[in-house]
Amino acid sequence: MQLKRNLETPKNRGEHYSSLDITYEDEYELAWYRMNAHPRPCFTPEVVQNIQDWFDGIMSGKNSRSESLKYLVMGSSISNVFCLGGDLHLFLDLIRSKNRESIYKYDEACIRAMYQIHTDLNRDITTIALVQGDALGGGFEGVLANDIIIAEKSAKMGLPDILFNLFPGAGAYSFLSRKIGMVEAERMVLGGKLYSAEEMYNLGVVDILVDDGEGEQAVYDYIKKENRQRNGRRAFRKTKRLNNPVTLDELLMGADIWADTAMKLEKKDLRMMERLVKRQSAKSAS
């Protein structure tokens, strides 16, 4: 029997956040959190803070559903876009003003949120990314932090940072090297290539590949499957992390290097970044 979607009733709507849409489905011990960033569909400081505030409520027990939640699904409320990465408009301002401290703090905030996803908020939770549109740069890093990645076939993913002479600074290499090996992770980071969801599935990055429009049902199908074997599956994931852990210190040391590198970008690199900002804005308007 297929699980049915019923997200529109007022009782299931979650807390109000300016850049995050929360929906609960208590019968499945499930919460959806969909990014709704503006003016561009990227990791604005506001959306990062919204995610962190919501996580803090779950981790502290202040969220009334904290004890019952078993699944968190990261997605997007914006059509054909998961997340287009870091806030490049902000990066440009901070780099031009030589504000190394602020650009590091931005990256640190992103990393702390992603590390909480990676470690399941230190609770008995499975984290799932539902990719129904483009996930680029930091957006792709957010995807990689999750336990399970479900993608629809039209989605595209990649790490374009090298195109403006930078590298992904929120854990891409750390997460990818654990999942698909160091050589393939390096190729992906330094290549700047945009991959189809099917290519990512064949590489072993995407766990479940489905046709467009079937992503949400795939989440329910996965939950049904995991619920039959939940004890063993969660224990196995914990064991995998012990074998080759991604630590917060590792990610934050990478952020130091990333911030220093950002401060060294030249005018030609910033011009490329400006072009990507325009593409982010165009996606938001489409």
C-alpha positions in Angstrom: 0.0 0.0 0.0 1.4 3.4 -0.9 1.6 6.2 1.6 -0.5 9.1 0.7 0.4 12.8 0.9 -1.8 15.1 3.0 0.1 18.3 3.6 -2.5 21.0 3.3 -4.5 20.7 6.5 -3.7 23.6 9.0 -2.8 21.1 11.8 0.1 19.9 9.8 1.6 23.3 9.0 4.7 24.2 11.1 6.2 27.2 12.6 6.5 30.4 10.6 9.9 31.2 9.2 10.6 33.9 6.7 12.7 31.7 4.3 11.7 28.2 5.3 8.4 26.3 4.9 7.9 23.6 7.6 5.3 20.8 7.4 4.7 17.9 9.7 3.1 14.6 9.1 2.8 13.1 12.5 1.5 9.8 11.3 4.8 9.2 9.6 7.0 10.8 12.2 8.1 13.1 9.4 8.9 16.8 8.9 9.5 18.5 5.6 11.6 21.7 5.6 11.6 23.4 2.3 13.8 26.4 1.5 12.2 29.5 0.2 15.0 32.0 0.0 14.7 35.4 -1.5 15.7 37.5 -3.4 17.7 34.6 -4.8 17.2 30.8 -4.3 20.5 30.3 -2.5 21.8 29.9 1.1 21.2 33.4 2.2 22.1 34.2 5.8 18.4 34.3 6.6 17.7 30.8 5.3 20.7 29.4 7.1 19.6 31.1 10.4 16.0 29.8 9.9 17.3 26.2 9.5 19.6 26.6 12.5 16.8 28.0 14.7 14.5 25.1 13.7 17.2 22.6 14.4 17.9 24.2 17.8 14.2 23.7 18.7 14.3 20.0 17.8 17.6 19.4 19.6 16.7 21.3 22.7 13.2 19.6 23.0 11.5 23.0 22.8 9.8 21.8 19.6 6.7 19.9 20.7 7.3 17.2 18.1 11.0 16.6 19.0 10.5 13.2 20.6 8.3 11.8 17.8 10.3 12.9 14.7 12.1 10.1 12.9 12.6 11.6 9.5 13.6 15.1 8.3 13.3 15.9 4.6 15.2 18.8 3.1 13.7 20.3 -0.1 12.7 23.5 -1.8 9.5 25.5 -2.3 10.9 27.0 -5.5 10.0 25.3 -8.8 12.9 23.6 -10.5 15.5 24.8 -8.0 16.8 23.0 -4.9 19.4 25.6 -3.9 21.9 27.5 -6.2 24.6 27.5 -3.5 26.2 30.2 -1.4 25.1 33.8 -1.4 27.4 35.0 -4.1 26.0 38.6 -3.9 27.1 38.7 -0.3 30.4 37.1 -1.1 31.1 39.9 -3.6 30.4 42.6 -1.1 32.5 41.0 1.6 35.5 40.2 -0.7 35.5 43.7 -2.1 35.5 45.2 1.4 38.2 42.7 2.6 35.9 41.5 5.3 37.5 38.1 6.0 35.9 37.7 9.4 32.3 38.0 8.1 32.8 35.7 5.2 34.3 33.1 7.5 31.4 33.5 9.9 28.9 33.0 7.1 30.7 29.7 6.0 30.9 28.6 9.7 27.1 29.0 10.1 26.5 27.0 6.9 28.9 24.3 8.1 27.4 24.0 11.6 23.9 23.5 10.1 25.2 20.9 7.6 27.1 19.1 10.3 24.0 18.8 12.3 22.2 17.3 9.3 25.2 14.9 8.8 25.0 13.8 12.4 21.2 13.5 12.4 20.9 16.3 15.0 22.3 13.8 17.5 18.9 12.1 17.6 17.3 9.0 16.3 16.5 10.7 13.0 17.1 9.9 9.4 17.9 12.9 7.2 16.7 12.9 3.6 17.4 15.3 0.7 14.7 15.5 -2.0 16.2 17.1 -5.0 13.6 18.3 -7.5 15.7 21.0 -9.2 19.2 22.3 -9.5 21.5 21.9 -6.5 24.7 23.7 -7.1 27.7 24.6 -5.0 26.7 25.0 -1.4 23.2 23.7 -2.4 24.8 20.5 -3.4 26.9 20.4 -0.2 23.6 20.6 1.7 22.3 17.6 -0.3 25.5 15.6 0.5 25.1 16.2 4.2 22.0 14.0 4.3 21.8 10.3 5.0 19.7 9.6 1.9 19.6 11.5 -1.4 16.5 11.1 -3.6 16.5 13.0 -6.9 14.1 13.4 -9.8 15.6 12.9 -13.2 15.5 16.5 -14.4 17.6 17.7 -11.4 21.1 18.8 -12.0 23.9 18.9 -9.5 27.5 20.2 -9.4 30.2 22.3 -7.9 30.9 25.4 -10.1 33.1 27.1 -7.5 36.4 26.4 -9.4 35.0 28.5 -12.3 35.6 31.6 -10.2 38.9 30.3 -8.8 37.5 29.2 -5.5 36.5 25.7 -4.1 33.4 24.5 -2.3 34.0 25.5 1.3 31.2 23.7 3.3 32.3 20.1 3.1 31.8 18.9 -0.4 35.1 17.1 -0.6 34.7 15.6 2.9 31.3 14.3 2.2 32.0 13.1 -1.4 35.3 11.4 -0.6 33.5 9.3 2.1 30.8 8.4 -0.3 32.4 7.8 -3.7 36.2 7.9 -3.0 38.9 10.5 -3.0 39.7 10.4 -6.7 36.1 10.8 -8.0 35.5 13.5 -5.3 38.6 15.5 -6.5 37.5 15.2 -10.1 34.1 16.6 -9.2 35.4 19.5 -7.1 38.1 20.6 -9.6 36.1 19.9 -12.8 33.3 22.4 -12.2 31.0 20.1 -14.3 27.2 20.1 -14.0 25.9 16.5 -13.7 22.5 15.1 -14.4 20.7 13.3 -11.6 21.2 10.0 -13.5 24.9 10.6 -13.7 25.0 11.2 -10.0 23.0 8.0 -9.4 25.5 6.1 -11.6 28.4 7.6 -9.6 26.8 6.5 -6.3 26.0 10.0 -5.1 22.3 9.8 -5.5 20.7 6.9 -3.6 17.3 6.8 -5.3 16.5 8.1 -8.8 12.9 8.7 -9.9 10.9 10.2 -12.7 9.9 13.9 -12.3 6.9 14.3 -10.1 7.6 11.1 -8.2 10.0 12.4 -5.6 7.6 12.9 -2.7 6.2 9.4 -3.2 9.7 8.1 -3.2 10.2 9.6 0.2 7.2 7.8 1.5 8.3 4.5 -0.1 11.7 4.9 1.5 10.3 5.5 4.9 8.1 2.4 4.6 11.2 0.4 3.7 13.4 1.8 6.4 10.7 1.3 9.0 10.8 -2.5 8.4 14.6 -2.5 9.1 15.1 0.7 11.0 17.2 -0.7 13.8 19.7 -2.4 11.5 19.9 0.4 9.0 20.5 3.2 11.5 23.1 1.1 13.3 24.9 0.4 10.0 25.0 4.2 9.2 26.5 4.9 12.6 29.1 2.2 12.0 30.0 3.7 8.6 30.7 7.0 10.3 33.0 5.4 12.8 35.0 3.9 10.0 35.8 7.2 8.3 34.2 10.1 10.2 33.6 13.6 9.0 34.4 15.8 12.0 33.3 19.4 12.7 37.0 20.3 13.2 37.8 19.1 9.7 35.0 21.1 8.2 35.9 24.3 10.1 39.6 24.0 9.2 38.5 23.8 5.6 36.4 27.0 6.1 39.6 28.8 7.3 41.4 27.9 4.1 38.2 28.8 2.1 38.0 32.3 3.7 41.7 33.0 3.0 41.3 31.9 -0.6 38.2 34.0 -1.1 40.2 37.1 0.0 42.7 36.4 -2.8 40.2 36.4 -5.7 41.1 38.8 -8.5 38.9 41.1 -10.5 38.4 38.5 -13.3 37.2 36.0 -10.7 34.8 38.5 -9.3 33.4 39.2 -12.7 32.7 35.5 -13.2 31.0 35.5 -9.8 28.9 38.5 -10.9 27.7 36.5 -13.9 26.7 33.7 -11.7 24.8 36.1 -9.4 22.8 37.1 -12.5 22.0 33.5 -13.2 20.8 33.0 -9.6 18.6 36.0 -10.0 17.2 34.8 -13.3 16.3 31.4 -11.7 14.4 33.2 -9.0 12.5 35.3 -11.5 11.6 32.3 -13.8 
